[in-house]
Amino acid sequence: MAAAVAETALVPTVATQQQPPAEDAQPKDDSNLYSSRLPRMTKEELKRICKELKLYLTPHLNDILYLHYKGYARIENLEEYTGLRCLFLECNGIRKLENLDAQTEMRCLYMAKNLVERIENLDSMVNLDTIDLSHNSLERIENLSNLTKLTKVILAHNKVSSIEDLKGLLDCPSLTVVDLQHNKIDDAQVIDEIFVKMPNLRVLYLQGNPVVKQIKFYRKTLTHKLPNLTYLDDRPVFPNDRRYAEAYFSGGAEAERAERKLVQEEEQQKTMASVEWLLRKRQKNEVATAQAKAEAAAVSRGEDPASVPPVDPAKCDWLYGDHVTSDTNSDGFVDVIEADPPTGDAGDAVDNLPMIAPRQNDGGGIFSSVAKDAEEPAGDSSILLLGNSQPSEDRDAAAPAVKKSPLIVELDDIQPTVDEQISTTKEPAAAPVESSSTLSMTEIRDALEVAVTAATEAAKSQLDDELD
């Protein structure tokens, strides 16, 4: 009896286990569950964003909309935003391209860093120029045939791998920029099967794919096979790079070396042509400046400027112009330095101190006169020549021809003092300096300081005597 009761009690339990679960007990769709837990792109939310970003509250007046970093799982409620030209949906959780039929004026669609698995529902965007679907889950490029104005597609960091996955690029011949870096492309035939058949391809990003290591001379090969390519991966394709690549594939490494040498020679010729043009331009300017100064000088003398002969370009110093303040002799040494005489504390009494200029092999003592020898005409006493030692008899013969300034003591009166100062500074064991030896710069500087000091003191003393 007890066994029968136990068997009867177990029957409903077994029947309950065999019954199918009720419809309400079935698990919900994962996508709906996923969407329900994320923010929604509602009309109120879209207006709030427009107000926050100071955009138009009337939907169709907006041509740009910033919806990135919002956490949206779906694209929805954009039907009223018919004037959009640029839409930012980056860094959300969107899995599907949908509800974009009203965006016929769209130019740029940015959907990087989402969860998109397929390119679809873009046929209404006939004016689309740029689409960014990088950092998504795309495995195939497709549905681009209606995008006749598309020029730039960014598909970096996806899952594209084979040539079949890339054939969708051929449906859009207007493409000029293709970014496929860091995908899984591993077939070297992709160059001939895909990229060579894209007539307007200018920029290609392919780094980060296994195929890069499989193509020998990767950069040269793509530069040679894609004649319109101007930028590859991390740097431009310069005209010289294309010349090197063409030379290599036509004659090997030797032809490439010859082409590089030829390019170097052409660059040198360009540089020299630029320098020569600059020299001619500078010389022309200096001639014009010299001519203007000559005419101005003629006007100051009361002469007709038209009577001034034209300046000979060959005699015009194009490098320094006519601002050079020194003349050189036939040996290339400076004879005279023309400069304004300095002034000292004594005022007008020392306004004509001697100026020193170097001369080579003119003979004589530490100081020589303006005349090279007794036969040369004497010059201004405010200009003295510094050279090698000169015999005292030559100096005495030349000195009377020099025109002295009334406030400068005679050079002959200063010379003994200078000789004494030099003789006292020399070491006792040193051999006497011959008249033909060349003085060191230290001795010349010391002698110059002594001479200037003596001349200044003498001039001051003479001025004080005259004032008394």
C-alpha positions in Angstrom: 0.0 0.0 0.0 2.8 2.4 0.9 4.6 1.6 -2.3 1.5 2.4 -4.4 1.1 5.7 -2.7 4.8 6.6 -3.4 4.4 5.6 -7.0 1.3 7.8 -7.4 3.2 10.7 -5.8 6.0 10.5 -8.3 3.9 10.6 -11.4 3.1 14.3 -11.4 6.8 15.1 -10.7 7.9 13.2 -13.8 5.3 14.7 -15.9 6.3 18.1 -14.8 9.9 17.5 -15.8 8.9 16.3 -19.3 6.7 19.3 -20.1 8.4 22.0 -22.4 9.1 25.4 -20.7 6.6 28.1 -21.1 7.1 30.9 -23.6 7.6 33.4 -20.9 10.4 31.3 -19.4 12.4 31.2 -22.7 15.7 33.2 -22.6 15.6 36.6 -24.3 17.7 37.5 -27.4 21.2 38.5 -26.4 21.2 41.6 -28.6 18.0 42.9 -27.1 19.3 42.3 -23.7 22.6 44.0 -24.6 20.8 47.0 -26.0 18.4 47.3 -23.1 21.3 47.9 -20.7 22.9 50.7 -22.7 21.9 54.3 -23.2 19.3 54.9 -26.0 19.6 57.4 -28.8 16.1 58.9 -28.2 14.8 62.1 -29.7 14.9 63.8 -26.3 18.5 62.7 -25.8 19.5 64.0 -29.2 17.9 67.4 -28.5 19.6 67.6 -25.2 23.0 67.0 -26.8 22.3 69.7 -29.4 21.5 72.1 -26.7 24.5 71.2 -24.7 26.8 71.7 -27.7 25.0 74.9 -28.8 23.7 73.3 -32.0 20.3 73.9 -33.6 17.3 72.6 -31.7 15.5 72.2 -35.0 16.9 68.8 -36.2 17.1 69.4 -40.0 19.2 72.6 -39.6 22.1 70.7 -38.1 24.9 69.6 -40.6 27.1 68.0 -37.9 26.3 65.9 -34.9 28.6 64.7 -32.1 27.4 61.4 -30.7 30.7 59.8 -29.8 31.6 58.4 -26.3 27.9 57.9 -25.4 27.7 54.2 -25.1 24.9 53.7 -27.7 24.2 50.2 -28.9 22.0 51.2 -31.9 21.6 54.0 -34.4 18.0 55.3 -34.2 15.8 58.4 -34.3 17.9 60.2 -36.9 15.1 60.5 -39.4 14.5 64.2 -38.7 18.2 65.1 -39.1 18.1 65.2 -42.9 20.8 67.9 -43.3 23.6 66.0 -41.6 26.9 66.1 -43.5 29.1 64.8 -40.8 28.2 62.3 -38.1 30.5 61.2 -35.2 29.6 57.9 -33.7 33.0 56.8 -32.4 33.7 54.8 -29.3 30.2 53.4 -28.8 28.8 49.8 -28.7 27.1 49.9 -32.1 26.9 46.5 -33.8 25.0 47.3 -37.0 24.8 50.1 -39.6 21.1 50.9 -39.8 18.5 53.7 -39.8 20.7 56.0 -41.9 18.3 56.2 -44.9 17.4 59.8 -44.3 21.1 61.0 -44.4 21.3 61.6 -48.1 23.6 64.6 -47.7 26.1 62.8 -45.6 29.8 63.4 -46.5 31.7 62.0 -43.5 30.7 59.0 -41.3 33.0 58.3 -38.4 32.3 55.0 -36.6 35.7 53.9 -35.3 35.9 51.7 -32.2 32.5 50.1 -32.3 31.4 46.5 -32.8 30.3 46.7 -36.4 30.5 43.3 -38.2 29.3 44.2 -41.7 29.2 47.1 -44.1 25.6 47.6 -45.1 22.6 50.0 -45.4 24.7 52.8 -46.9 23.1 53.0 -50.4 21.2 56.2 -49.6 24.5 58.1 -48.8 25.3 58.8 -52.5 27.4 61.8 -51.5 29.5 60.0 -48.9 33.2 61.0 -49.2 34.9 59.5 -46.1 34.0 56.5 -44.0 35.9 55.4 -40.9 35.2 51.9 -39.7 38.6 51.2 -38.0 38.8 49.2 -34.8 35.6 47.1 -35.5 35.0 43.5 -36.3 34.7 43.6 -40.1 35.8 40.5 -42.0 34.8 41.5 -45.5 34.6 44.7 -47.6 31.3 44.9 -49.4 28.3 47.0 -50.5 30.3 50.0 -51.7 29.1 50.0 -55.3 26.5 52.8 -54.8 29.0 55.1 -53.1 30.3 56.7 -56.3 31.8 59.7 -54.6 33.7 57.8 -51.9 37.4 58.7 -51.9 38.6 57.6 -48.4 37.9 54.4 -46.6 39.6 53.6 -43.2 39.4 49.9 -42.2 42.5 49.6 -40.0 42.4 47.1 -37.1 39.8 44.8 -38.4 39.7 41.1 -39.5 40.1 41.3 -43.3 42.4 38.5 -44.4 42.0 37.2 -48.0 41.8 38.6 -51.5 38.1 37.7 -51.6 37.5 39.9 -48.6 39.1 42.8 -50.4 37.3 42.6 -53.8 34.7 45.0 -52.6 37.2 47.8 -53.0 37.1 47.3 -56.8 33.4 48.2 -56.8 34.3 51.8 -55.9 36.8 53.1 -58.5 36.8 56.6 -57.0 38.8 55.5 -54.0 42.1 57.4 -53.5 43.0 56.6 -49.8 42.8 53.1 -48.4 43.8 52.3 -44.9 44.1 48.6 -44.3 46.9 48.5 -41.7 46.9 45.9 -38.9 44.5 43.5 -40.5 45.3 39.8 -41.4 46.1 40.1 -45.1 48.7 37.4 -45.9 48.5 36.8 -49.7 51.2 38.6 -51.7 49.0 38.4 -54.8 46.8 41.2 -53.3 49.0 43.8 -55.0 48.2 42.5 -58.5 44.7 41.3 -57.9 43.4 44.4 -55.9 45.6 47.4 -55.7 46.9 47.5 -59.3 43.3 47.4 -60.5 42.4 50.6 -58.5 43.0 53.4 -61.0 42.9 56.4 -58.6 44.8 54.9 -55.6 47.1 57.5 -54.2 47.6 56.7 -50.5 47.9 53.1 -49.1 48.4 52.0 -45.6 49.3 48.3 -45.4 51.8 48.1 -42.6 51.0 45.7 -39.8 49.8 42.9 -42.1 51.7 39.6 -42.6 51.9 40.3 -46.3 54.4 43.1 -45.8 57.1 40.5 -44.8 56.3 38.3 -47.7 56.9 40.8 -50.5 60.6 41.1 -51.4 61.7 44.8 -51.6 58.2 45.7 -50.4 58.5 49.5 -50.8 60.2 49.4 -54.2 57.8 46.8 -55.4 54.6 48.8 -54.5 56.2 52.0 -55.8 57.0 50.3 -59.1 53.6 48.6 -59.6 51.4 51.5 -58.4 52.4 54.5 -60.7 50.0 56.9 -59.0 51.0 56.1 -55.4 52.2 59.2 -53.5 52.2 58.0 -49.9 52.9 54.5 -48.6 52.6 53.6 -44.9 54.7 55.9 -42.8 56.2 58.3 -45.4 55.6 59.8 -48.9 56.7 58.3 -52.1 59.1 61.0 -53.5 59.8 61.4 -57.2 63.4 60.3 -56.6 62.1 57.2 -54.8 60.1 56.3 -57.9 63.1 56.9 -60.2 65.2 54.5 -58.0 62.5 51.9 -58.1 62.0 52.1 -61.8 65.8 51.9 -62.3 66.1 48.9 -60.1 63.4 46.9 -61.8 64.8 47.8 -65.2 68.5 47.2 -64.6 69.0 45.8 -61.2 71.1 47.3 -58.3 73.8 48.7 -60.7 71.2 50.7 -62.6 69.8 52.0 -59.3 73.3 53.2 -58.2 73.8 54.9 -61.5 70.4 56.6 -61.1 71.3 57.8 -57.6 74.5 59.3 -58.8 72.7 61.1 -61.6 70.1 62.5 -59.1 72.9 63.7 -56.9 74.6 65.5 -59.9 71.3 67.1 -60.8 70.8 68.4 -57.3 74.3 69.9 -57.3 73.5 71.6 -60.6 70.3 73.0 -59.2 72.2 74.4 -56.2 74.9 76.0 -58.3 72.3 77.5 -60.6 70.6 79.0 -57.5 73.9 80.4 -56.2 74.8 81.9 -59.6 71.5 83.6 -59.8 71.9 85.0 -56.4 75.4 86.3 -57.3 74.1 88.0 -60.4 71.2 89.5 -58.5 73.6 90.8 -55.8 76.0 92.3 -58.3 73.1 94.0 -60.1 71.9 95.6 -56.9 75.4 96.8 -56.0 75.9 98.3 -59.4 72.6 100.2 -59.1 73.6 101.4 -55.6 77.0 102.5 -56.8 75.5 104.3 -59.7 73.0 106.1 -57.5 75.7 107.2 -55.1 77.8 108.5 -58.0 74.9 110.5 -59.3 74.1 111.9 -55.9 77.8 112.9 -55.5 77.6 114.7 -58.9 74.5 116.6 -57.8 76.2 117.7 -54.6 79.1 119.1 -56.7 76.6 120.9 -58.9 77.1 118.6 -61.9 74.6 117.0 -64.2 73.8 113.4 -63.0 73.4 112.4 -66.6 77.1 113.1 -67.2 78.1 110.4 -64.7 79.4 107.4 -66.6 77.8 104.0 -65.9 79.4 101.9 -63.3 81.3 98.9 -64.6 79.9 95.7 -63.1 83.4 94.1 -63.3 84.8 96.8 -60.9 82.0 96.6 -58.4 82.5 94.4 -55.4 79.3 92.3 -55.3 80.2 90.8 -52.0 80.9 93.9 -49.9 79.6 96.6 -52.1 81.3 100.0 -52.0 81.3 100.0 -48.2 84.8 98.6 -48.0 86.9 101.1 -46.0 90.4 99.8 -47.0 92.4 99.6 -50.2 94.8 96.7 -50.9 98.1 96.9 -52.8 99.3 94.6 -55.5 100.4 92.0 -52.9 97.0 91.9 -51.3 98.1 93.7 -48.1 96.2 96.6 -46.6 98.0 99.9 -46.9 95.6 102.4 -45.3 92.6 102.0 -43.1 90.3 105.0 -43.5 88.4 105.6 -40.3 87.0 108.5 -38.3 89.7 109.6 -35.7 88.7 108.7 -32.2 88.3 111.3 -29.4 89.6 111.1 -25.9 89.1 112.9 -22.6 91.2 115.8 -23.7 88.5 116.8 -26.1 89.7 118.5 -29.3 93.3 118.1 -28.2 93.4 114.4 -29.1 90.8 114.2 -31.9 93.5 113.1 -34.4 95.3 110.2 -32.8 97.4 108.0 -35.1 95.7 105.0 -36.7 97.8 101.9 -37.3 97.7 99.7 -40.3 99.8 96.6 -41.1 102.2 96.5 -44.0 104.5 93.7 -45.0 108.2 94.0 -46.0 108.3 97.8 -46.1 111.4 97.9 -43.8 112.0 100.2 -40.9 111.4 100.4 -37.2 108.2 99.8 -35.3 106.5 102.8 -36.9 106.9 103.9 -40.4 105.6 107.0 -42.2 102.8 107.1 -44.7 105.2 106.9 -47.6 106.5 103.5 -48.4 109.9 105.0 -48.9 111.3 108.5 -49.4 110.1 108.6 -53.0 106.4 107.9 -52.2 104.2 111.0 -51.5 103.6 111.7 -47.8 100.1 111.3 -46.4 98.1 112.4 -43.3 100.0 112.0 -40.1 96.9 110.6 -38.5 97.5 107.4 -40.5 100.6 105.4 -39.5 101.8 102.1 -40.9 102.9 99.3 -38.8 105.4 96.8 -40.3 108.8 95.3 -39.9 111.7 97.3 -38.5 112.9 100.3 -40.6 116.3 101.9 -40.4 116.3 105.1 -38.5 118.0 107.0 -41.3 115.1 106.1 -43.7 112.6 107.1 -41.1 114.4 110.4 -40.5 114.4 111.0 -44.2 110.7 110.3 -44.6 109.6 112.1 -41.5 110.0 115.7 -42.7 107.6 115.0 -45.6 104.8 114.0 -43.2 102.3 116.6 -42.3 102.1 116.8 -38.6 99.0 117.7 -36.6 99.7 120.7 -34.3 98.6 118.9 -31.2 100.5 115.6 -31.9 104.1 115.4 -30.8 106.7 114.5 -33.4 107.1 110.9 -34.0 110.8 111.2 -33.6 110.3 112.4 -30.1 108.2 109.4 -29.2 110.4 106.8 -30.8 113.3 106.9 -28.3 110.9 106.5 -25.4 109.3 103.5 -27.1 112.7 102.0 -27.8 113.7 102.4 -24.2 110.4 100.7 -23.0 110.9 97.8 -25.3 114.6 97.4 -24.3 113.7 97.4 -20.5 111.0 94.8 -21.0 113.3 92.3 -22.7 115.2 89.7 -20.7 118.9 90.5 -20.2 120.1 87.2 -21.7 118.0 87.7 -24.9 119.9 88.4 -28.1 119.3 91.8 -29.7 116.6 91.9 -32.3 118.0 92.4 -35.7 116.5 95.1 -37.9 115.2 92.6 -40.4 113.4 90.4 -37.8 109.6 90.4 -37.5 108.2 91.6 -34.2 105.7 89.4 -32.4 102.1 90.5 -31.9 102.7 90.9 -28.1 105.6 93.3 -28.7 103.6 95.2 -31.3 100.7 95.6 -28.9 102.9 96.7 -26.0 104.7 99.2 -28.2 101.4 100.5 -29.5 100.1 101.0 -26.0 103.3 102.8 -24.9 103.2 105.0 -28.0 99.6 106.0 -27.6 100.0 106.7 -23.9 103.1 108.8 -24.5 101.4 110.7 -27.3 98.3 111.4 -25.2 100.3 112.6 -22.2 102.4 114.8 -24.4 99.3 116.3 -26.1 97.7 117.0 -22.7 100.9 118.6 -21.4 101.2 120.8 -24.5 97.5 121.8 -24.2 98.0 122.7 -20.6 101.0 124.9 -21.5 99.0 126.6 -24.2 96.1 127.3 -21.9 98.4 128.7 -19.2 
